[in-house]
């Protein structure tokens, strides 16, 4: 998995669970959070593709969601929002 904030790679073996208190070695971000979960989808209802998941107020903080699965979404400069804004700038030639 990659940290959604600083893009530091953290190896996660198949079946390995990320603990509730684990943090990124590079930026100290909580790893058991929505932004690091494979189900996280900002466009979906409740920002999650898992329909049984409960609402989480702060998606960047550690939580105790039972549906958490470590995702491999690259963050940092490669975040979807930054890429989308650059695509729009290129489209409108700012």
C-alpha positions as CSV (number, residue, x, y, z in Angstrom):
1,X,0.0,0.0,0.0
2,X,1.0,3.6,-0.5
3,X,0.4,6.4,2.0
4,X,-2.4,8.6,0.7
5,X,-0.6,11.7,2.1
6,X,3.1,11.3,1.3
7,X,3.0,8.3,-1.1
8,X,5.5,6.3,1.0
9,X,5.2,2.6,0.1
10,X,4.4,0.2,3.0
11,X,4.5,-3.5,2.2
12,X,1.3,-5.4,3.2
13,X,1.3,-9.1,2.8
14,X,-2.0,-10.8,1.6
15,X,-4.1,-11.4,4.7
16,X,-2.1,-9.0,6.8
17,X,-4.2,-6.6,8.8
18,X,-3.2,-3.0,9.4
19,X,-3.6,-2.1,13.1
20,X,-5.8,0.7,14.4
21,X,-2.9,2.6,15.8
22,X,-0.4,2.1,12.9
23,X,0.9,5.3,11.3
24,X,3.0,6.1,8.2
25,X,6.7,6.2,8.9
26,X,7.1,9.1,6.5
27,X,4.4,11.5,7.6
28,X,2.8,10.0,10.7
29,X,-0.6,9.8,9.1
30,X,-3.1,7.2,10.4
31,X,-3.0,4.1,8.2
32,X,-6.3,2.5,9.4
33,X,-8.4,5.3,7.9
34,X,-10.9,5.7,5.1
35,X,-8.3,7.4,2.9
36,X,-6.1,4.3,3.0
37,X,-9.0,1.8,2.5
38,X,-9.7,-0.1,-0.7
39,X,-13.4,0.7,-0.3
40,X,-12.9,4.5,-0.1
41,X,-14.6,6.3,-3.0
42,X,-15.3,10.0,-2.6
43,X,-18.0,9.9,-5.2
44,X,-20.0,7.1,-3.6
45,X,-22.7,7.3,-0.9
46,X,-21.0,7.9,2.4
47,X,-17.7,8.0,0.5
48,X,-17.5,4.2,0.7
49,X,-18.3,1.4,-1.8
50,X,-19.1,-0.9,1.1
51,X,-22.9,-0.4,1.7
52,X,-22.8,-1.9,5.2
53,X,-20.1,0.4,6.5
54,X,-21.1,3.0,9.1
55,X,-20.6,6.7,8.5
56,X,-17.1,8.0,9.6
57,X,-16.8,11.6,10.4
58,X,-13.1,12.2,9.8
59,X,-11.9,10.1,6.9
60,X,-8.2,10.8,7.5
61,X,-8.1,9.7,11.2
62,X,-7.9,6.2,12.5
63,X,-11.2,4.4,12.9
64,X,-12.5,1.0,13.9
65,X,-14.4,0.1,10.7
66,X,-14.8,-3.6,10.4
67,X,-14.8,-3.4,6.6
68,X,-11.4,-1.8,6.3
69,X,-9.1,-3.4,3.7
70,X,-5.7,-1.8,2.9
71,X,-5.9,-0.1,-0.5
72,X,-3.1,0.8,-2.9
73,X,-4.1,4.3,-3.8
74,X,-1.1,6.6,-4.4
75,X,-1.3,9.9,-2.7
76,X,1.0,12.9,-2.3
77,X,1.4,14.7,-5.7
78,X,-0.4,11.9,-7.5
79,X,-3.7,12.4,-5.6
80,X,-6.9,12.2,-7.8
81,X,-7.9,15.8,-6.9
82,X,-4.5,17.2,-8.1
83,X,-4.6,15.1,-11.2
84,X,-8.2,16.2,-12.0
85,X,-7.3,19.9,-11.5
86,X,-4.3,19.5,-13.9
87,X,-6.5,17.8,-16.4
88,X,-9.0,20.7,-16.2
89,X,-6.2,23.3,-16.5
90,X,-4.9,21.4,-19.6
91,X,-8.4,21.3,-21.1
92,X,-9.0,25.0,-20.7
93,X,-5.3,25.8,-21.3
94,X,-4.8,28.0,-18.2
